[in-house]
Amino acid sequence: MLASNNGDPRQCAANLLKITRGENPFDRIKGLDATMTDAPSATAQNDAIAEAEWVLETYEPRVEIEAAEFTAPDAQLGDFSTLTQIKLREEEDNE
């Protein structure tokens, strides 16, 4: 990730989007904020996409988000996910 620049950027990005904020004892702001689960789905959608963009921009600068989509298969139970399409920044430089 950002500190050591190791590993596949796609895998690092996927791992970052699976971490809940506060889960990492050495960096408490790393990960997605879980409090948006209780928010109305209209605001949770925008918050989740913005949160995913912020986490990847902050902790994985080797990737760029091309598109982000919010899905809520069962919003009543707080079941939602953010689907992101990423592009390696190195690929952009080679074009």
MARZA-582181 format. One record per residue (C-alpha): x, y, z; residue in three letters; chain; residue number from 1. Coordinates in Angstrom, 2 decimals, m for minus. Last residue first. Layout:
BEGIN
X, Y, Z, Ala, A, NUM
...
// end
This chain:
BEGIN
m1.21, 5.22, m23.35, Glu, A, 95
1.65, 4.22, m21.04, Asn, A, 94
0.90, 6.86, m18.39, Asp, A, 93
m2.72, 5.72, m18.02, Glu, A, 92
m1.58, 2.12, m17.55, Glu, A, 91
0.68, 3.26, m14.72, Glu, A, 90
m2.33, 4.87, m13.00, Arg, A, 89
m3.95, 1.46, m12.70, Leu, A, 88
m7.66, 1.62, m13.40, Lys, A, 87
m10.45, 0.93, m10.96, Ile, A, 86
m14.06, m0.07, m11.27, Gln, A, 85
m15.86, 0.17, m7.96, Thr, A, 84
m18.89, m1.65, m6.65, Leu, A, 83
m20.11, m0.24, m3.36, Thr, A, 82
m22.10, m2.59, m1.22, Ser, A, 81
m25.34, m2.71, 0.68, Phe, A, 80
m27.04, m4.91, 3.24, Asp, A, 79
m28.37, m2.70, 6.02, Gly, A, 78
m31.21, m5.11, 6.80, Leu, A, 77
m33.90, m2.93, 5.21, Gln, A, 76
m31.48, m2.14, 2.37, Ala, A, 75
m31.58, m5.70, 1.08, Asp, A, 74
m29.95, m5.80, m2.36, Pro, A, 73
m28.55, m2.30, m1.87, Ala, A, 72
m26.13, m1.44, m4.66, Thr, A, 71
m23.97, 1.66, m4.99, Phe, A, 70
m21.89, 2.17, m8.12, Glu, A, 69
m18.44, 3.64, m8.55, Ala, A, 68
m16.72, 4.32, m11.85, Ala, A, 67
m13.20, 4.98, m13.13, Glu, A, 66
m11.51, 5.05, m9.74, Ile, A, 65
m7.77, 5.59, m10.05, Glu, A, 64
m5.11, 3.23, m8.75, Val, A, 63
m1.46, 3.62, m7.72, Arg, A, 62
m2.45, 6.24, m5.10, Pro, A, 61
m3.68, 3.52, m2.73, Glu, A, 60
m4.12, 4.90, 0.79, Tyr, A, 59
m5.54, 8.39, 0.35, Thr, A, 58
m7.10, 8.21, m3.11, Glu, A, 57
m8.46, 4.72, m2.38, Leu, A, 56
m9.95, 5.68, 0.97, Val, A, 55
m11.41, 8.95, m0.36, Trp, A, 54
m13.07, 7.30, m3.37, Glu, A, 53
m14.60, 4.57, m1.22, Ala, A, 52
m15.92, 7.16, 1.25, Glu, A, 51
m17.41, 9.30, m1.51, Ala, A, 50
m19.21, 6.25, m2.94, Ile, A, 49
m20.48, 5.19, 0.48, Ala, A, 48
m21.60, 8.71, 1.41, Asp, A, 47
m23.55, 9.20, m1.82, Asn, A, 46
m25.41, 5.92, m1.38, Gln, A, 45
m25.85, 6.35, 2.37, Ala, A, 44
m27.65, 9.63, 1.74, Thr, A, 43
m30.40, 8.07, m0.36, Ala, A, 42
m30.30, 4.83, 1.65, Ser, A, 41
m31.23, 6.58, 4.88, Pro, A, 40
m28.34, 6.36, 7.35, Ala, A, 39
m27.86, 3.40, 9.71, Asp, A, 38
m25.25, 1.70, 7.53, Thr, A, 37
m23.45, 5.05, 7.17, Met, A, 36
m21.95, 4.45, 10.59, Thr, A, 35
m19.65, 1.77, 9.17, Ala, A, 34
m17.03, 4.22, 7.86, Asp, A, 33
m14.83, 2.53, 5.28, Leu, A, 32
m11.18, 1.79, 5.91, Gly, A, 31
m8.14, 3.55, 7.33, Lys, A, 30
m9.09, 6.17, 9.93, Ile, A, 29
m7.79, 4.16, 12.89, Arg, A, 28
m4.28, 3.67, 11.52, Asp, A, 27
m2.19, 1.49, 13.81, Phe, A, 26
m5.10, m0.40, 15.39, Pro, A, 25
m6.70, m1.26, 12.01, Asn, A, 24
m10.38, m1.98, 12.60, Glu, A, 23
m11.29, 1.64, 13.34, Gly, A, 22
m12.81, 2.21, 9.91, Arg, A, 21
m14.04, m1.08, 8.48, Thr, A, 20
m11.69, m2.79, 6.05, Ile, A, 19
m13.12, m4.45, 2.93, Lys, A, 18
m12.56, m1.47, 0.62, Leu, A, 17
m8.89, m1.36, 1.61, Leu, A, 16
m8.48, m5.04, 0.76, Asn, A, 15
m9.89, m4.52, m2.73, Ala, A, 14
m7.53, m1.58, m3.30, Ala, A, 13
m4.54, m3.64, m2.14, Cys, A, 12
m5.60, m6.47, m4.46, Gln, A, 11
m5.85, m4.13, m7.44, Arg, A, 10
m2.52, m2.47, m6.58, Pro, A, 9
m0.71, m5.83, m6.57, Asp, A, 8
1.69, m5.96, m3.67, Gly, A, 7
4.15, m3.46, m2.28, Asn, A, 6
4.36, 0.31, m2.21, Asn, A, 5
5.66, 0.28, 1.40, Ser, A, 4
3.74, 3.11, 3.02, Ala, A, 3
1.05, 3.59, 0.37, Leu, A, 2
0.00, 0.00, 0.00, Met, A, 1
// end
